[in-house]
Amino acid sequence: MRGLLVLFIFASTILFPWPLAAALAIVTSLFIPLLPLAVGIFADALYYAPHAANLPLFTLFGAVATCVALLVRSRLRASSITG
């Protein structure tokens, strides 16, 4: 099931507008924490334009989402969110 989910998220990067693909990647980061980073790298490689920007923004946003997902998962495992 997770493999199919990963395939769907990568396909959504190509087929859907970037806000929808980003939202799907963030939602699935609860199950697969490194997925937003991988999707960000894929989107930057896919939509690379030599003189468009100096920063790989999709990769940076994916790294931030991955860090947040890992933080939330570690807090949920330790049960320190609820009190």
C-alpha positions in Angstrom: 0.0 0.0 0.0 2.8 2.4 0.8 4.5 1.8 -2.5 1.3 2.7 -4.3 1.0 5.8 -2.2 4.5 6.9 -3.1 3.9 6.3 -6.8 0.7 8.3 -6.6 2.4 11.3 -4.9 5.2 11.3 -7.5 2.6 11.1 -10.3 0.7 14.0 -8.6 3.8 16.1 -8.9 3.5 15.8 -12.7 -0.3 15.8 -13.1 -1.6 18.2 -10.5 -0.8 21.9 -9.6 2.0 22.2 -7.0 -0.3 23.3 -4.1 -2.3 20.1 -4.3 0.8 17.9 -4.7 2.4 19.7 -1.7 -0.7 19.1 0.4 -0.7 15.4 -0.5 3.0 15.1 0.3 2.4 16.8 3.7 -0.5 14.5 4.5 1.4 11.4 3.6 4.4 12.5 5.6 2.7 11.2 8.7 3.1 7.7 7.3 6.4 8.1 5.3 8.4 11.0 6.8 11.0 11.4 4.1 8.5 11.6 1.3 8.2 15.4 1.2 12.0 15.7 0.8 12.0 13.1 -2.0 9.1 14.8 -3.8 10.8 18.2 -3.4 14.0 16.9 -5.0 12.0 15.3 -7.8 10.0 18.5 -8.4 13.2 20.6 -8.5 14.8 18.2 -10.9 11.7 18.0 -13.1 11.0 21.7 -13.3 14.6 22.9 -13.4 15.3 26.1 -15.4 18.9 27.3 -15.6 18.4 31.0 -14.9 15.0 31.0 -13.1 16.1 30.8 -9.4 19.2 30.2 -7.4 17.5 28.2 -4.6 15.9 24.8 -5.0 12.7 25.9 -3.2 10.8 22.6 -3.5 13.7 20.8 -1.9 13.9 23.4 0.9 10.2 23.2 1.6 10.4 19.4 1.5 13.2 19.4 4.0 11.2 21.6 6.3 8.1 19.4 6.0 10.3 16.3 6.6 11.7 17.9 9.8 8.3 18.8 11.1 7.0 15.3 10.3 9.9 13.6 12.1 9.3 15.9 15.1 5.6 15.1 15.3 6.2 11.4 14.9 8.8 11.4 17.7 6.5 13.3 20.0 3.6 11.0 19.2 5.7 7.9 19.9 6.8 9.4 23.3 3.2 10.5 24.0 4.5 13.9 25.1 2.0 15.9 23.0 -1.0 15.0 25.1 0.4 15.9 28.4 
